[in-house]
Amino acid sequence: MIKGYMLIGGKKVFKKEKIVIDFPFDGSPVGTVPRGKKEDVELAVETALKGFEKVKSMTAYERYQALQKAARIIASRSREFAELLTLEVGKTIKESMGEVGRAVNTITLSAEEAKRVLGEEVRFDAAPGIKGKVGFFRRVPLGVIGCITPFNFPLNLTCHKVAPALAAGNAVVIKPSENTSLTVIKLAEVLVEAGFPPEAVNVVTGYGEEAGDALVRDERVRMITFTGSVATGKIIMSRGGLKKYAMELGSNAGVYVDKDQTGRLKELAERIGRGGYALAGQVCISVQRVFVHESLFEEFTKELCSFSKSLKVGDPRLEETDVGPVIDRNAADRIMEWIEEARSMGAQVLCGGRRLSETLIEPTVVVNVPREAKLFRQEVFGPVIVVNPVDSLEAAIEAVNDSPYGLQAGIFTNDLKAAFKFAEEVECGGIMVNEIPTFRVDQMPYGGVKESGIGREGPKFAVEEMTEIKTICFDLN
Ligand code: NAD
């Protein structure tokens, strides 16, 4: 059992009350973390305010160096980080190694951002009657940033917040998911080891409604950068008051397979299947809704089922496992209920649909799902792919857009005009042409429209969100 702690100003803080972190595969305890409360958050924010003064006075090169060093440390301890990720999140060891690699890249990209010039000259004399005034604007750090992170990518998604925040000269208080806090504590320790002032990198563990809520309400916190569900995002924005917000929320990503894709349906079924089942479907851009031209529907669904059945579901610690468990029993209960609801509304479960243990669900393909079913409307966050036939590109665009979410969408087509029309008319933060909507590289601008969120991540874009403009004007008359 790992005994986790909070990290405030570099000091390990323990508490009597603890939260147990379980291995999602079999429910065995992995470790504990303290149940942080309001007073812990208050201390962490007070500490971070001091940390901010220190990070702000580091040179750009020093911040770059510290981030580079942090990336090197994590890379050298990849296996250790990956094994902990597998225990906390239940993702397969292959997926965990992938997340560690991406986290190293996210920190490295953020290091580069520390060196960028972020301001520009302002032409004051372009206004009538103004002469002899020169100046510019700069982007300055905000101060203390509260980072609230979800369970599914505890390492890389925390890096997407903390690394750009530090690159830009801010200090942070992190409230990780109560299911997956141990990895985040390790990350914070690495950042301090790499050279950031201990006061600038704080972690308060605990429940969302306690520690998270206290962080959100604290008026000294200048920004909340949140990744998680829409419901929590809305609560945070209604309680946090006057501060900046970045909201990376859920989705039920759609992809269209156009009529000219004959001859490659096996390949597409495999790519789409991987996009739907990665991390047991618990990715914000998991493929959830597939729209296939009616002429290809039968063959595509046959290929998708054959791929789905070929996957090894089981213990995520084993190298050969393709699909691990979902995060907990409640999540599995909900996913099974949604499959049943769709079935009772007339949908057909073509393959999978069985629960293999408390948290293991077979990769599942459900077809002809009515629009009113939760499986179509909401975010399933499980290994379930909906496939519905459509008779035209226009119908596919309408169907993809029939969602409260808008994070990413994809289209497979050889028709340039169709691809362009889809990209123009689908309401999403990112459109993937001849690629699944699950595709993301860490440097690209990433974020959603509609209920999928506000703001963009990707270190360059996060730095913009995490700074504010200061205009400086000199009168030389
Ligand atoms: P969640 O919303 O349940 O929890 C996220 C975090 O918010 C946790 O740390 C939790 O403790 C905290 N929290 C809960 N209530 C709070 C409150 N009242 N005040 C402050 N903090 C509070 O989400 P989850 O189940 O951990 O993650 C899954 C969700 O995250 C899915 O909807 C998924 O789509 C989304 N997600 C989005 C992205 C993205 O980049 N858009 C990436 C990954 C996950």
Boltz pocket constraint, residues with backbone or C-beta under 6 A from the ligand:
constraints:
  - pocket:
      binder: B
      contacts: [[A, 148], [A, 149], [A, 150], [A, 151], [A, 152], [A, 153], [A, 157], [A, 175], [A, 176], [A, 177], [A, 178], [A, 206], [A, 207], [A, 208], [A, 209], [A, 211], [A, 212], [A, 213], [A, 216], [A, 227], [A, 228], [A, 229], [A, 230], [A, 232], [A, 233], [A, 235], [A, 236], [A, 247], [A, 248], [A, 249], [A, 250], [A, 251], [A, 282], [A, 283], [A, 284], [A, 285], [A, 379], [A, 381], [A, 407], [A, 447], [A, 452], [A, 453]]
      max_distance: 6.0
